[in-house]
Structures are given as structure tokens and as C-alpha cells.
Amino acid sequence: MITLIIGKPDSGKSLMAEELLSKNPNRDHIYLATMKVCDEAGIKRIEKHRKQREGKGFTTLELCYEISKATSFIKDPQNSAVLLECISNLVGNEMYDNPERSFLVSGEKKDTDTFVKLISEDIKSLAQSVGNL
């Protein structure tokens, strides 16, 4: 099952997602972080989220892109509830940092339809491999 939480920056989306996951006490809770640290603001945001998760039983997994690979790092994927934080960061990382895909959004071989399809497939693949996303 996929649950999507949307909202403006600093609106409490992560906290809401954490609360939803806490209602699945029989699952391993995985926090899949996609944010790359680029500046002091990024460091502060990561610290805020770490403190917010403290004591809630989350295992943090950091993957900036190609999230379909996450299950290879999860002990029991089908027994896991994964909080993917966040799709906006994931897309940006895929666009600018993933050498396997960044060419799809710029240059001669630009193919944004394929780019979107690949990211969507990664999300669907992850959702099918874990208990909850």
C-alpha cells in the first residue's frame, strides 16, 4: 500500500508520516532519506528530522537515487513500513546526480517521459517489495 502525504515545506508532512507508521507496530520502520546535504540549512533540516524520529524505532537508510535498490539493505522488506523522505529530493537527485538518468532531462538524448517513467517504476517497485510505503 502507498500513502502519499503532500503539503508545503515545513508543514509537518514528515511528522504525520511517522505517526501513520507508528500505527503499524508489527512492522520494521525504515526511514528512507533521499536528501543530499548541500549547505548549512540542509544539515539543520536533517538534524531536525533525526531528533523528531528519536526513540520511535526507525532504521535510517540513505539513498539519494535509485530507491528500488533499498530492499537489498532491508532485512525483511515484506515486514517493513518505509517512509520515503522525500520525492522532491529524489527527483532532483535523479535529474542532476544520477549518471544513469540525468542525460534524460537535458542534452541530445533528452527524454523526460522515460525519466518520469523510471522514477515512477522505482517507487512502484519499492511499494510492491515492502509491507507499506
C-alpha positions in Angstrom: 0.0 0.0 0.0 1.2 3.5 -0.8 0.2 6.5 1.2 1.1 9.9 -0.2 1.4 12.9 2.1 1.7 16.3 0.4 2.0 19.8 1.7 4.1 23.0 1.7 7.6 23.0 3.2 7.7 22.7 7.0 4.0 21.8 7.2 4.5 18.7 9.3 4.4 16.1 6.5 7.3 14.0 8.0 5.8 14.0 11.4 2.4 13.0 10.0 4.1 10.1 8.1 5.9 9.0 11.3 2.7 9.0 13.2 1.0 6.9 10.5 3.8 4.4 10.6 3.6 4.1 14.3 0.2 2.6 13.8 1.9 -0.4 12.2 3.7 -1.6 15.4 4.3 -5.1 14.0 6.4 -3.8 11.1 10.0 -2.7 11.0 10.1 1.1 10.4 12.5 2.2 7.8 13.2 5.9 7.1 14.5 6.1 3.5 16.2 9.5 3.3 16.9 10.9 -0.1 18.2 14.4 0.8 21.8 15.3 -0.1 23.4 17.7 2.2 24.5 20.8 0.2 24.6 23.6 2.8 24.1 24.5 6.5 20.3 24.6 6.0 20.4 21.0 4.9 22.4 20.0 7.9 19.9 21.7 10.2 16.9 20.1 8.4 18.5 16.6 8.7 19.2 17.2 12.4 15.6 18.3 13.0 14.3 15.1 11.4 16.7 12.9 13.3 15.6 14.5 16.6 12.0 14.1 15.6 12.5 10.4 14.9 14.5 9.7 18.1 13.1 6.9 20.1 10.5 5.9 17.6 12.2 2.8 16.4 13.2 3.9 12.9 16.2 2.5 11.0 17.5 5.1 8.7 18.6 4.2 5.2 20.2 6.9 3.0 19.8 6.6 -0.8 19.9 9.7 -3.0 18.5 8.0 -6.0 17.6 4.6 -7.5 15.4 3.8 -4.5 14.4 0.4 -5.9 17.7 -0.8 -4.5 16.6 -0.1 -1.0 15.2 -3.6 -0.4 18.7 -5.0 -0.7 19.5 -3.1 2.5 16.3 -4.1 4.4 16.4 -7.2 6.5 12.7 -8.2 5.9 11.2 -6.0 3.2 7.7 -7.5 3.4 7.6 -6.9 7.1 8.7 -3.3 6.7 6.9 0.1 6.6 9.0 2.5 4.7 8.8 6.3 5.0 10.2 7.7 1.7 11.5 11.2 2.5 11.1 12.9 0.0 10.0 12.5 -3.6 11.0 16.1 -4.5 14.6 15.5 -3.3 14.6 12.1 -5.1 13.6 13.7 -8.4 16.2 16.4 -8.1 18.9 13.9 -7.3 17.9 11.7 -10.2 18.0 14.8 -12.5 21.4 16.2 -11.5 23.4 13.4 -9.8 22.4 10.0 -11.3 24.7 9.5 -14.3 22.4 6.7 -15.4 19.4 9.1 -15.8 20.5 12.7 -15.7 21.0 12.7 -19.5 17.3 12.1 -19.9 16.4 15.6 -18.7 19.0 17.6 -20.7 21.2 17.3 -23.8 20.8 15.5 -27.0 19.1 12.4 -25.7 16.5 14.3 -23.7 13.5 12.1 -22.9 11.5 13.4 -20.0 8.7 10.8 -20.5 11.2 8.0 -19.9 12.7 9.8 -16.9 9.4 10.2 -15.2 8.5 6.5 -16.1 11.7 5.2 -14.5 11.2 7.1 -11.2 7.6 6.1 -11.1 8.6 2.5 -11.7 11.2 2.7 -8.9 8.5 3.9 -6.5 6.1 1.2 -7.5 8.7 -1.5 -7.3 9.6 -0.4 -3.8 6.0 -0.3 -2.8 5.4 -3.8 -4.1 8.5 -5.1 -2.2 7.7 -3.7 1.2 4.7 -4.0 3.5 3.8 -0.3 3.4 5.3 2.8 1.7 
